[in-house]
Amino acid sequence: MELDDAEEAEVVSASVADLVEAVTARPSEPEDGKATFTSSSPNWWIGGRTFGGMVVAQALSAAFQTVPAHLDVHSLHGYFLRPTRPGSQALHTVGQVRDGRSFSTREVVSTVEGKETFRMTCSFHAPEDGDDYQLPVGPDIPLPRDVEGFEAPFPFDIRELGATQRREDGTYLSTRRCWFRTREPLPDDPAVHACLLAYFSDMTGAAFRPLSLGSWGTHTDASLDHAVWFHRRWRADAWSIFDLQTLVNAGGRSTIRATMHGEDGSRHLSMAQELLMRELDEPLTFEAPPWVNRDRGTGANDGSA
């Protein structure tokens, strides 16, 4: 059975400790004067491809280890070039693009079995004060304690809200909204929290397909590129509302954006991504994750999808 990439990300059975271990890149012998790290892709996915959020998080973990500890990551931009096979080992070569007084830039090239799979540029910034302005969190968002959760051997506690109501023109303000945090407390290392937030930023579910919202197993997809902006430090073991908006489906591709806000309303992350998506000739049948079928929002539950 081949599930689409976003669907596979949400049927993972693992502990929080397993997740932290998996996203952490380990130093190895330098190559050509560049810092080099390795990581292993867990055998968590059944369709032959490692979840893209894992690929991003591992590359970011490698980059973090090459910059001074006081710097915070503020942006990353990556391209997925080839799928990474679950169970394989990746080699991450980190290039020092620039080190300035306030910013450090790194390029990470990830290879598996000698073939380049992912290329990412990321930038780190020394904390400083400045003007404070942001757009507010979306309307009608209940607090996580007021949303039903689920029990499962999964590293994140997810409280699904579903999409917003479909508008008269057939579009949605948001195509996925959910509260999330890790099920257990994490170490205080800001790099761990940034890597896990980057991991979750790719957990789009099926929200990039508004025409089949709430339906699983109808498409195969692959992330093409992924960009994340980190606006302020945030803990992945604290609640975040993940609010995803599908901007356009055209040419067999989907372009999406998303935000993360804390319970206090502060926006700490923004994401943008383009995906390839293709409808399957014969839809697959399987059990969706337990947090998908909620009597909230739109989606499959109210017949508006």
C-alpha positions as CSV (number, residue, x, y, z in Angstrom):
1,M,0.0,0.0,0.0
2,E,1.4,3.4,-0.9
3,L,0.0,6.3,1.2
4,D,0.7,9.9,0.3
5,D,3.6,11.5,2.2
6,A,1.4,13.8,4.4
7,E,-0.8,10.9,5.4
8,E,2.1,8.6,6.4
9,A,3.4,11.3,8.7
10,E,0.4,11.0,10.8
11,V,0.3,7.2,11.4
12,V,3.7,7.1,13.1
13,S,4.0,5.1,16.3
14,A,6.9,6.3,18.4
15,S,7.8,8.0,21.7
16,V,9.0,11.5,22.3
17,A,12.4,10.1,23.1
18,D,12.4,8.2,19.8
19,L,11.6,11.4,17.9
20,V,14.3,13.5,19.6
21,E,16.8,10.7,18.9
22,A,15.8,10.4,15.3
23,V,16.0,14.2,14.4
24,T,19.4,14.6,16.1
25,A,22.3,14.5,13.6
26,R,25.6,13.0,14.9
27,P,29.1,14.5,14.1
28,S,31.3,12.4,11.8
29,E,34.7,12.9,10.1
30,P,34.9,16.2,8.2
31,E,35.0,15.9,4.4
32,D,36.8,18.5,2.1
33,G,37.1,20.8,5.1
34,K,33.4,20.9,5.8
35,A,31.6,19.7,8.9
36,T,29.8,16.4,8.4
37,F,27.1,14.7,10.3
38,T,25.0,11.5,10.0
39,S,21.5,10.6,10.8
40,S,19.3,7.5,10.4
41,S,15.8,7.5,9.0
42,P,13.5,5.4,11.2
43,N,11.4,2.6,9.8
44,W,8.3,4.5,10.7
45,W,6.8,4.9,7.2
46,I,5.3,2.1,5.1
47,G,5.3,3.7,1.6
48,G,9.0,3.7,0.9
49,R,9.6,7.4,1.7
50,T,10.8,9.2,4.8
51,F,8.5,12.0,5.9
52,G,9.8,15.3,4.6
53,G,9.6,16.9,8.1
54,M,12.1,14.4,9.3
55,V,14.5,15.2,6.5
56,V,14.3,19.0,7.3
57,A,14.7,18.5,11.0
58,Q,17.8,16.3,10.6
59,A,19.5,18.8,8.3
60,L,18.6,21.7,10.6
61,S,20.1,19.7,13.6
62,A,23.4,19.4,11.6
63,A,23.4,23.1,10.8
64,F,22.8,24.1,14.5
65,Q,25.9,22.3,15.5
66,T,28.1,24.5,13.4
67,V,27.1,28.0,14.7
68,P,27.6,29.6,18.1
69,A,25.1,28.6,20.8
70,H,23.7,32.1,21.3
71,L,22.4,32.3,17.7
72,D,18.8,31.4,16.9
73,V,17.7,30.0,13.6
74,H,15.4,32.5,11.9
75,S,14.8,30.9,8.4
76,L,15.4,27.9,6.3
77,H,14.7,27.1,2.6
78,G,15.0,23.6,1.3
79,Y,14.4,21.5,-1.8
80,F,13.6,17.9,-1.8
81,L,15.5,16.3,-4.7
82,R,15.1,12.6,-4.1
83,P,13.1,10.5,-1.6
84,T,14.9,9.2,1.4
85,R,14.3,5.5,2.1
86,P,13.2,4.6,5.6
87,G,16.0,2.7,7.4
88,S,18.7,4.4,5.4
89,Q,21.6,6.6,6.7
90,A,22.0,10.2,5.5
91,L,25.2,12.2,5.4
92,H,24.8,15.9,6.0
93,T,27.6,18.2,4.8
94,V,27.4,21.7,6.2
95,G,29.0,24.5,4.3
96,Q,29.9,27.8,6.0
97,V,28.4,30.4,3.6
98,R,29.0,33.4,5.8
99,D,29.6,34.4,9.4
100,G,28.9,38.1,10.3
101,R,28.5,40.0,13.5
102,S,24.7,39.3,13.7
103,F,24.0,36.6,11.2
104,S,25.5,33.2,10.2
105,T,24.4,31.4,7.1
106,R,24.9,27.7,6.3
107,E,24.2,25.4,3.4
108,V,23.4,21.7,4.1
109,V,23.6,19.1,1.5
110,S,22.1,15.7,2.5
111,T,23.0,12.5,0.6
112,V,21.9,8.9,0.9
113,E,23.9,6.1,-0.7
114,G,25.9,8.7,-2.6
115,K,22.9,10.5,-4.1
116,E,21.8,14.0,-3.1
117,T,18.4,14.0,-1.5
118,F,17.9,17.4,0.1
119,R,19.6,20.8,-0.1
120,M,18.9,23.5,2.4
121,T,20.1,27.0,3.2
122,C,19.4,28.3,6.7
123,S,20.3,31.5,8.5
124,F,20.9,32.2,12.2
125,H,20.5,35.6,14.0
126,A,21.8,36.9,17.3
127,P,18.8,37.9,19.4
128,E,18.0,41.7,19.5
129,D,15.2,44.0,20.3
130,G,12.9,45.6,17.8
131,D,9.4,46.7,16.9
132,D,6.7,44.2,17.8
133,Y,3.8,43.7,15.3
134,Q,1.9,40.7,14.0
135,L,-1.4,39.7,12.4
136,P,-3.7,38.0,14.9
137,V,-4.4,34.3,15.2
138,G,-7.4,33.1,13.2
139,P,-11.0,33.7,14.5
140,D,-13.0,31.3,16.7
141,I,-10.1,29.2,18.0
142,P,-11.0,27.4,21.2
143,L,-8.3,26.7,23.8
144,P,-6.6,23.3,23.6
145,R,-8.1,22.2,27.0
146,D,-11.6,22.7,25.4
147,V,-10.8,20.4,22.4
148,E,-10.9,16.6,22.6
149,G,-7.6,14.8,22.3
150,F,-6.8,11.1,21.7
151,E,-4.7,8.4,23.2
152,A,-2.1,6.7,20.9
153,P,1.6,5.8,20.9
154,F,2.4,9.0,19.0
155,P,4.9,11.7,20.1
156,F,2.5,14.6,19.7
157,D,-0.7,15.4,21.5
158,I,-2.9,16.8,18.7
159,R,-6.2,18.5,19.2
160,E,-7.9,18.7,15.8
161,L,-10.2,21.6,14.9
162,G,-10.7,20.8,11.2
163,A,-11.1,23.4,8.5
164,T,-13.1,26.5,8.7
165,Q,-16.5,26.6,7.1
166,R,-16.5,26.5,3.3
167,R,-17.4,29.9,1.9
168,E,-19.9,30.6,-0.9
169,D,-17.2,30.6,-3.5
170,G,-16.1,27.1,-2.5
171,T,-12.8,28.3,-0.8
172,Y,-11.7,28.0,2.9
173,L,-10.0,30.5,5.1
174,S,-8.1,27.6,6.7
175,T,-7.9,24.0,5.5
176,R,-6.4,22.6,8.7
177,R,-6.3,23.9,12.2
178,C,-5.0,21.9,15.2
179,W,-3.3,22.4,18.6
180,F,-0.2,20.3,19.2
181,R,2.6,19.8,21.6
182,T,4.9,16.9,22.4
183,R,3.3,14.4,24.9
184,E,6.3,14.7,27.3
185,P,8.6,17.6,28.4
186,L,11.7,18.2,26.3
187,P,15.2,19.2,27.2
188,D,15.8,23.0,27.4
189,D,18.1,23.0,24.3
190,P,16.5,25.6,21.8
191,A,17.9,23.6,18.9
192,V,15.8,20.6,19.9
193,H,12.6,22.7,20.0
194,A,13.3,24.4,16.7
195,C,14.0,21.0,15.0
196,L,10.7,19.5,16.3
197,L,8.7,22.6,15.3
198,A,10.3,22.3,11.8
199,Y,9.3,18.6,11.8
200,F,5.7,19.4,12.6
201,S,5.5,22.3,10.1
202,D,5.4,19.6,7.4
203,M,2.5,17.7,9.0
204,T,-0.1,19.1,6.6
205,G,-2.4,16.1,6.6
206,A,-4.5,16.3,3.5
207,A,-5.1,20.0,3.9
208,F,-3.4,20.9,0.6
209,R,-6.3,19.3,-1.3
210,P,-9.4,21.4,-0.6
211,L,-11.4,19.6,-3.3
212,S,-11.1,16.3,-1.4
213,L,-10.8,17.7,2.1
214,G,-11.4,15.0,4.7
215,S,-10.8,12.2,2.2
216,W,-7.7,10.0,2.6
217,G,-6.0,7.7,0.2
218,T,-7.2,9.5,-3.0
219,H,-3.8,11.0,-4.0
220,T,-0.1,10.5,-4.0
221,D,2.0,13.5,-3.2
222,A,5.6,14.7,-2.7
223,S,6.9,17.9,-1.1
224,L,9.0,19.9,-3.6
225,D,10.3,22.6,-1.4
226,H,9.8,23.9,2.1
227,A,10.5,27.2,3.8
228,V,10.2,28.1,7.5
229,W,10.6,31.4,9.4
230,F,11.1,31.3,13.1
231,H,10.0,34.6,14.6
232,R,10.8,34.0,18.3
233,R,11.9,31.1,20.4
234,W,9.2,28.6,21.3
235,R,9.0,25.3,23.1
236,A,7.7,22.3,21.1
237,D,6.3,20.9,24.4
238,A,4.1,24.0,24.8
239,W,0.8,24.3,22.9
240,S,0.9,25.8,19.4
241,I,-2.1,26.3,17.0
242,F,-1.1,25.2,13.5
243,D,-3.2,27.1,11.0
244,L,-2.8,26.0,7.4
245,Q,-4.2,27.8,4.3
246,T,-4.2,26.3,0.8
247,L,-3.4,29.1,-1.7
248,V,-3.7,27.4,-5.0
249,N,-3.9,24.0,-6.8
250,A,-2.7,24.2,-10.4
251,G,-0.6,22.3,-12.8
252,G,-0.5,19.2,-10.6
253,R,1.0,21.2,-7.7
254,S,-0.3,22.8,-4.5
255,T,1.0,25.9,-2.8
256,I,0.3,26.3,0.9
257,R,1.2,28.5,3.9
258,A,0.8,28.1,7.6
259,T,1.4,29.8,10.9
260,M,2.0,28.7,14.5
261,H,0.7,30.8,17.4
262,G,1.0,30.0,21.1
263,E,-1.8,30.1,23.6
264,D,-0.9,33.7,24.4
265,G,-1.5,34.6,20.7
266,S,2.1,35.2,19.9
267,R,3.1,34.1,16.4
268,H,6.4,32.1,16.5
269,L,6.6,30.4,13.1
270,S,5.5,30.8,9.5
271,M,5.8,28.1,6.8
272,A,5.3,27.9,3.0
273,Q,5.5,24.9,0.8
274,E,4.9,23.6,-2.7
275,L,3.9,20.0,-3.3
276,L,3.4,17.7,-6.3
277,M,0.0,15.9,-6.1
278,R,-1.5,13.3,-8.4
279,E,-4.9,11.6,-8.1
280,L,-4.8,7.8,-7.9
281,D,-6.7,5.8,-10.5
282,E,-7.9,3.6,-7.6
283,P,-8.3,5.2,-4.2
284,L,-6.7,3.3,-1.2
285,T,-8.7,2.2,1.8
286,F,-7.2,2.4,5.2
287,E,-8.0,3.7,8.7
288,A,-7.3,7.4,9.1
289,P,-5.5,8.6,12.3
290,P,-7.8,9.0,15.3
291,W,-7.7,12.8,15.4
292,V,-8.9,13.2,11.8
293,N,-12.6,12.4,12.2
294,R,-13.8,15.1,14.5
295,D,-17.2,16.7,14.6
296,R,-15.6,20.2,14.1
297,G,-15.0,22.5,11.2
298,T,-15.8,21.1,7.8
299,G,-14.0,18.2,6.2
300,A,-15.6,14.7,5.9
301,N,-17.9,15.1,8.9
302,D,-20.4,17.7,7.7
303,G,-20.6,16.8,4.0
304,S,-19.3,20.2,2.8
305,A,-16.1,18.8,1.3
